[in-house]
């Protein structure tokens, strides 16, 4: 039987960081982290060590929670205020998620697959091998996706720095 308490303690920060990289809002990252660990508790009996490690299992659950979140939202960015005049206030009142705004913009400019790999590598701190197992590709492909995404992000941040 899995020690769910130990899994929570050892994975909480990484799961939250994964969601922070993916959704960009503190409240969403917190909610999705909570939903992930609710599912971990509910499905602890189903864990099969022959299919992969605990970390891979936890992040597979996190990925499913994220997909469900996007389905519910229809991938729309919901604003805190409906009135367009107050949109800037909603942005200002939103708590910082711990990622530099330029980095958030660079991540947002990536495609879904690139954002997914960046979130798993730098948010969840998974290895290339763990990411490959999780998303069903080769480790070499993961490294290629990371390399391209990082180049695009550097270019995006460099362009933004030149303008400011």
N, C-alpha and C positions, 0 to 999 in steps of 0.2 A: 504494500500500500504506500502511496506517495505521501510525503510530509508536505502538505499544502502550505503550511505556515512557513516552512523553509523556502519553498518555491516563491512564495510571495515576497519574503524578505530579500532573496537574492535576485529577483527579477523585476521588482517594482519600478526602480529608476529606469531600467532599460526599456521596459514596456511603455512607460510614460514618455521617454525621449523619442521612441519610435513614433508614437502618435503625435508628439509635438512637431516632428519633422514633416508629418503627413498632413495634419489638419490646420496647424498654425494658430489655434485658439486654446488658451488655457482651459477653459470650461469644457470644451470638446475633448481635449486630451485627457482630462481628469475623468470625465464620464466614460470614455472608451476604455481607459485603464481599468476602471471599476468593473465594467461589463466583462472585460477579459478575465479578470480574476474570479468573477462570479461563475463564468463558464468553466474555469479551471477547477473550481471546487465541485461543480455539478458533474463534471466529466472525469474526475480523477481516477475513477475505477476503470475507465476505458483506455488509459495510457498503456501503450505497448512498447517496452524498451527495445524490442526487436525491430521496430519501425523507425527508431531514431531517438535522439536524446531528449531530455526534458526541455531544454532551451528551444530546440526546434519545434517541439510540440506546443509550447506556450506561444511562440510567435506564429505558428499556424493558426492557433485560436485567435490571436490578435489580428491577423490578416482577415479572418472571417468576420470578426467584429467590425473592422474597417469597411469591408465590402457592404455589410448590412447598413452601416452608417451612411455610406454614399447612396445606397438604394433608397433609404428613407428620405434623404435630403434631395435626391434627384440631382446631386452634384452642384446645387446652387449655394452660393454664399449668402447666407441669411444675415441681414444687418440687425443690429440691436434696436434701431429705430426705423420705422417705415418712411418717415418724412425725410426727403432728400436733403433738406436744409440741415438736419441734425446728423447726417451721415458722418461728417468730420468729428463730431462729438463722440459718436459711438466708437470710432477708431481710437480717439484719444483716451477714452475711458477703459478700453480693453487692456487688461493686464498683460505685461510682457511675458512671453512664453519662454524666454531665455535664449532665443536665437536672434542674432543681429538682423535688423529689418532688411538690409541689403542681401543677406544670405537667404532670408525667407523669399524675397523677390526672385533671386536666382533659382531657388528650388521650384518656385511656382512656374518658372519659364520652361521647366523640363517636362517631358512626356510622362505619362503614368508609370510606365515600366522603369524609367530612370529614377523617378521620385521614390518608387517602391524600393529599389535597390539601395539608393542613398539612405533612406529611412532605416532599412534593415542593417546597413553597414555602420552608419555613424550614429543613428538614434539607438538602435538595439545593440550595437557593438557585436554583431555576428560576424563570423569569419566568412571568407569567400565560399568555403566548402559548405557551411551551414546554410548560407543564402541559396546556393545552387540546389541543395537538397530541398529547401523550402519552396522555391519557385519552379522546380522541375527543369533545370538547365544544367549546363556544365560549369565547372568552376572558371574555366577560361572565358566563357561567355559573360559570367558575372564580372570578372575583372575588366573585360572590354567595355561593358555597359558603364561600370564605375569610371573608367578612364575617360570615356566620351562625355559623361555627365559632368565630371569635374572640370574638363576643358571648357564646356559650355558655361558652367557656373563662373569660372574664372573670367571668361570673356564678358559675361553679363555684369559681374561686379566691377570689372575694369572699366567697362563702358559707363556704368553708373557713377563711378568715382571721377571719371573724366568730365562728366556733365556737371557735377556738383562743385 
